[in-house]
């Protein structure tokens, strides 16, 4: 049994950090809109994000330096397939349980006074007066009992770039000496507080056309001994802040689910004359008329944002889509990405469930040994709206590929000593020729077994870029050529 925290996390405007893994999602009410590219990490990298690293010291500003490319010791992408397992201290899953393909990890689990930060800048579409940014996070913070200014921390900063001012209502800092419900002590390490996956929203209503930046940062303690870190994942679709507000025409009842992570939820009719519920989930039975309007008051934990009211329009126009992706063929025994990013409130299931990563998420990987057609079924919660799509992975390979490494290191050490072509599928290599930059032939062979050892006339050449040409023939007798360059390294 985990011990529940009686402490509260203090909110402060100090610009400090803790290690964080988070998931954020941008949502716009009542219509699908294009999300900022890769703000959800679904490209499997930090494209679009700026990564920073620095050192945390008491009473000293953090001087952020760019980390290009992202330093995997401080900024790491976590793949939901095959999955990263559970956090050592908190026991919760490292991957966000929202069905997305990737999450991000910020910080590390050893002391050292290090600080890590990521930041994303985006512009709200000009026609979006209602716009909410939702992120999910899980935290692990060590509590050494230092003065608050020296404790590990995690911070969120939202900056209005267009108006050059901090968006204070959505900017705050978690410090592990104060409190918010939901934190518990680690079962295996004294003094380490953990928080399972939670969500929070950033209300940017009325900011259409303006540019904002959102930053997350995390530090260990200021004395180089204790750590803090977190997990983050971002929802991949931009729709409404309340799941279920768009429902199927033949639904007999609807279930509305508000963003989680708030202290209290209160549902009203549109005129606020009738309270409908005070939980995160509201069930309406029978289903209301399309076009009905409700109000939802969201009250955050003290010190962590402002009271917000969302007006929720209920529309019976839900159309569920399933996107399994295009058919694929690979000549290598590798896992192939299939599916597409998930839509919040939709459940997914792949069939067959063999040789596939997670059969219950929309964006996964598969590695069958024989040609297999996978079917993706998407449905809303009550199953009234469904859609199915399929993708075929062709095995064994029927599409030939000619691969030549982009670099090699001759030296007779048994590691990458020779440069040679690799042919997959039914095609056959007829010849392999290597030239220097002057067009002089350095090596030639009539098969794909012999490789070049980097020498010319018995002498090992120095570092340079060479040009190669492969002559190959298809099964139908068609002859073709492939060419490229390779770097000889020493």
N, C-alpha and C positions, 0 to 999 in steps of 0.2 A: 504494500500500500504506500503510495507516495504521500509525503507530508505536504499539506496545502500551506501556502504562504499566508502569513498574517501581516506581511509587510506590504508596503506600497511603493511603486516606482515613482520617483519624483519627476515632475516635468520642469525643465529648465530650458532657457534659450541658449545655453552654452553650446558651442559648436564642437562637440566631441562625439565619439563613436563607440560601438561594440561590434563583435562578429555577428553577422546576420545572414540568414538564408531567407529570401523573400520571394513572393509572387505578387505581381501587381497587374491590374487590369484596367483598361480605359473603357468606360461605358458611356453611351449617349442615349437619352430617353427616346422611346417611341419610334426609333428607326435605326436600321443598321447603318453604321458609318465606318469608314476606314480607320483602323487603329494605327497609331504611329508604328512604323516598321520596326519590328523586332524589340519593341518595348516589353514583349512577353518572353523574350529569349528563345522563341520557337525556331530560330535559325540555328540553334545549337551553339551560339557564340555570343560575344559582346558587341556585335555590329550595331552601330548607332549609339552605344553607350560610351562614355569616357571613364576610364579607370585611373585611380590615383592611389598613391602610397605616401605615407609620412610617418613621423614619430610623435607620440603623445606625451606632453609634459604639463605639469600643473602650472596654471596661470600663464601659459604661453600659447599664443595662437598656433594652430596647425598649419604649416606651410606645405600645401599639397603639391606634389610633383607628379607629372603624368607617368603612367605605367603603360608603355606601348612596346610590344603587345601586352595584353593583360597578364599579370604575374599569377600563375596558377597557385602559388603559395598563399595569395591574398584574395584573388578573384577567380572563382572556379564555376564552370557550368556542370550541372549534374543531370545526367540523362535518366529519364524514367524507365528506359529499357536498357539493360536488364534490371535497372534499379540500383540504388546505392545502399539499401538496407536501412537500419534504424540508427539514430544518433546514440553514441556511446553513453552520454550523460543523461539525456532526456528520455530515451526509449521511443521517441516518436519517429515517424518516417522522415528520412532526409528529403525525399521528393514530395512536393506539395500534393495533397490528396484531391486535387481538382481535375485530374485527368489530362493535364497538359504533358507535353513531351519533355520539357526541360525546366529546371529551376536554377537559381544562382546561389552560390555560397560566397559570403563576404567575411573576411577575417580568418583567423586560425585559432587552434585550440592549445597554443603554448604561449607563455608570457614573452615579453620583450619590448613592451611599450610601443608596439607597432599600431599604425592606424591605416585603415583601408577605406576607400570611398568609390562609389560609382554614381554617375550623373547622366540624366537623359533630358534633352531639350526638345520640346514639341510645340506646335501651334494648333490651337483649337479651331476646327473648321468654322468659317464665318457664319454658317447657317445652324450652328449648334449652341443655342442659348442654355440648354441643359447639358451639363457635362460633368461626369464624376470619374475620378481616378481611384481605382480600388487595388490595393496591394495586400498580399497574404504573407505572413512572416512567422517564423519560429525562432526562439532565442535561447541561447545558453550563455549565462553570465556568471562569472566567479565573483564571490563576495569576500574580499580580504579584510573588510572592515576599515578601510582607509577613510580619510575625510572625503566628502562627496566630490570635491574637485579632482580627486586622484583615482576615483573608482572606474572600472570598466563601464562602457556605455555604448548605446546605440542611438542614433539620431536620424530624424527625417527633416529635411528642409525643402520647402516649396517656395520658389522665387518667381515673382511676376517680372519677367524680363522686359515686357513691353512698358510697364510703369516703373521699373527699377525699384521694386520694393519687395520685402519678404511677405509671403502670404502667411501671417502669423497664426491664423486659426488652424492651419494644417501642419505647422512646424513644431516639433517637440523633441525632447531627449529622454530616453530611458536611462536611469541610473539605479544601480542595484542597492539602494539603501532606503527605499521608500515604498510605494506600492500600488499595485493594481491586481485585482483578483485573477486567478488562473495560473499563477506561478507555483512551482513546487520544487522541493529539494531533490537533487539527484539521489537515486538509490545506492549508487556505488562510490560517490565522491562527496565528502562533506564540504559544505560551503559553496556548492555550485547550484544556482537556481535556474530552472528551465521553464519554458512556456511552449506548449504545444502549438501547432499551426492555428493562427488567428488571422482575421482580416480587418482592414480599416479602409475608410474611403476618404477621398479628398474632394470636397464639393467645389467645383469650378463653374457653377451656374452663373449665367450672366457675363461670362468672359469670352464670348465668341470672337474669334479673330485674333486673340491675344496669344503671346508666346510665354510659356512657362518652362521652368526646369525643376526637376525633382531629383534630390540627392539623398542617398543613404550612406551613412558612414559609421564605423565601428572601431573601437580601440580596446587594447588591454589596459591594465592599470598604468599609472604614470611612473611607477617604480620598477618597471621591466620584469615583473614577476607573474602577474595574474592575467587571465585572458577573458575575452568575451567574443562570441560569434553568433551568426544567425543564418537562416535559410529563407529564400524568397522565390516566389513564382508569380507570374502575371497571367491573368485570364486573357485568352487570345481573341475574344470577340468584343465588339462595341455594340451594346444593345441597350437594355434598360437596367437600372440599378436594382429592380425587383424582379427576380425570376418568377415566371408564371403569369406576368401581366399580359402577355400575348398567348392566347390559348386556342385550342382546336374548336371548330364550330360545333362538333358533336360531343363536347365535354359536358358531363352532367354536373360536375363540381370543379372548382379550381383551387389550387394551393399556391399562395404567394409566399415567397421566401425573400426576406430582406437581407442586405449585406451583413455578415456576422462581424463581431468584434466590438459591438456597442454595449453600453451599460444597460439601457432600457429601450424598448420599442413600444410605441403606442400608435394604433391604427384608428383613424376616424373616417366618417363620411366627409365629403368634400366641403361641407359647411361647418364642420367641427361641432355639430350638435349631437352626435352620437359616437360613443367610443365602441369600436368593433373588436378590439383585442389588444393584448399587451405582451404578446410573445413575438419572437422573430418570425415564426410561421403563422400565417392566417389562412384558414380554410373557409371558402365560401360555397355553401351548398343550399340551394341549387346555384349553378353558374349565373353570374349577373348578365345583364344586357350589355352587348358590345357598345363601347363608348362611355361606360360608367367611369367615374372619377373617385379615387380615394386619396386620403392624405396619410402620410406616415411620418411621425416624429421620431428622430433618431437622437438619442442623448448619449454622448461618449462618456468614458470614465473621466473623472475630474482631472482637469489639467491637460487632457489629450484631445483637443479640438473643440469645436463649437456645436451647439445644438443645431440640428438641421431638420428641415421639413421637406419631404419629397411628395410631389403630387403624382399619383400613379394612374395612368389611363389604361383601362382594361379593354382589350381588343381581341375579337375572335378571328384572327387572321394568321394564326401560326401555321407555318409551312416548314416541316422538318426536312433537312437535306442530309444525304450521306455522300461523302466524297472519299472513295477508296483510293483514288489516284490512278495514274496510267499504268498499263501493263509494263513489266520490267523483265529484262534478261541480263544475267550476269554470268561471266565465265569463271569468276572467282568464287570460292566458298565463303562468301561474306553475307552479312545481314543487310537487307534492303529496307529502306524507309517506305512505309505504305500509309495511306490515310491522309488526314489533314488536321489542323488544329481544332480543338473541341469548341463547341458552343455551350455556354453556361446553361444549365438546366436540362440538357439533353443527355440521355444515356446511350452507350455504344456497346456493341458486342460483335466480335469477329467469329466467323465460322468457316472452316474448322479451326479449333483452338490449338492445333498442333504446330510445332516449329515456329511459334510466334511469341513475341515478347510478352505483352500484357493484352489478353484478348478483350479486356473491358475498357480500353481507352481508344480514342479515335486515331491517335497518332502513334504508331508503334513500328516495330521492325519484325521482319520474317526471314527465315533462312531454311526453306524446304530443300530436301535432297532430290526431289522429283518435281516436275511441273505441277503447280497447285494453283487453283483459283480460290481466293479468299473473298468471302461475302461480309460486308460491313452493314449492320442494321442499326439505324438511329431511331430513337423514339422519345417522345416526351414522357413525363412521369406517369400519366395514367394510361399510356399506350394507345391513345386515340389517334395520334399522328405518328406515322412511321415512314421510313424510307430505307431503301436498300441499294447498295452499289457494290460492284465487284472489281477485283484486280487480279491479274494472273501473273505469277512469277514463273518464268520459263527456265526449267532445269532438265537435263544438263544443257550446257551452253549451245545455242544455235546461232548466236551472233559472234563473229570473230572479233578479236581485239588484238592489236599489236602494241605491246608495251615495251618501252626502253627507259631505264632509269634516268632521272634528270641529273644525277651526279654519281661518281664512283671514286674509290680511294685505292688505287693500285699500290702494292707494297709487300705482297707475299705474306701478309699476316693472317690470311684466311678469311678476312672480312671484306666483302664487297670489292674483291681484287680485280674482277673482270667485268667488262661491259658487253652485254649481249642482248638480243631481242627476246621477248617472251611472246609466243603466239598461243592464243586460246581459241577453242572452237575448231571448226573443220578446216580453216585456212592453213596454208603451209608457207614457211619462209623459204624463198629461193636464193636470196643473197642478202648480205649485210655489209655495208661499206661505210668507212669512217674517213672524213676529210678534215684537214686543218683549215684555218681561216683563209688560206691562200688557194684552196682548192686541191691541195696535194693529198693523194690517197695515203693514209696512214695504216689502214688495215682493211682487209676484204676476206669474206668467207662465203661459201655457198650453202650454209646451213645455219640453224639457230642454236647449235650446241657449242661451237667454238666461240670464244669471247676474246675481246682485245684486252691485253694486260697493261696498256698505257705506254708501251715502248714503241720506238721507231728505229729500225736498223740497229737493234740490240741495246738501245739506250732509253732509259725511262725518261719520259718527257716531264716538263714542269707544268704547273697549274695553268690551265687554259680551257677555253670552250671549243668543243669540236662539233662538227655537223655529221649526222648519220643519215643514211638512206637505206630503207628496207624494201626489197622487192618480194612480193608475196603473190600467191595464187589462190583463188577461191575454189570451192568444190565444183562449180560449174565451168572451170577453166579460165575464168577471167583473171588476167594479171593486173596488179595495181601496185602503187608505190606509196610508202609512208616516209616522212622525213621529220627531223627535229634536231635539237641540240642537247648536249650533255656537258656538264662541267667536270673536268678532271681535277680532283683535289689531292693535295699531298699533306 
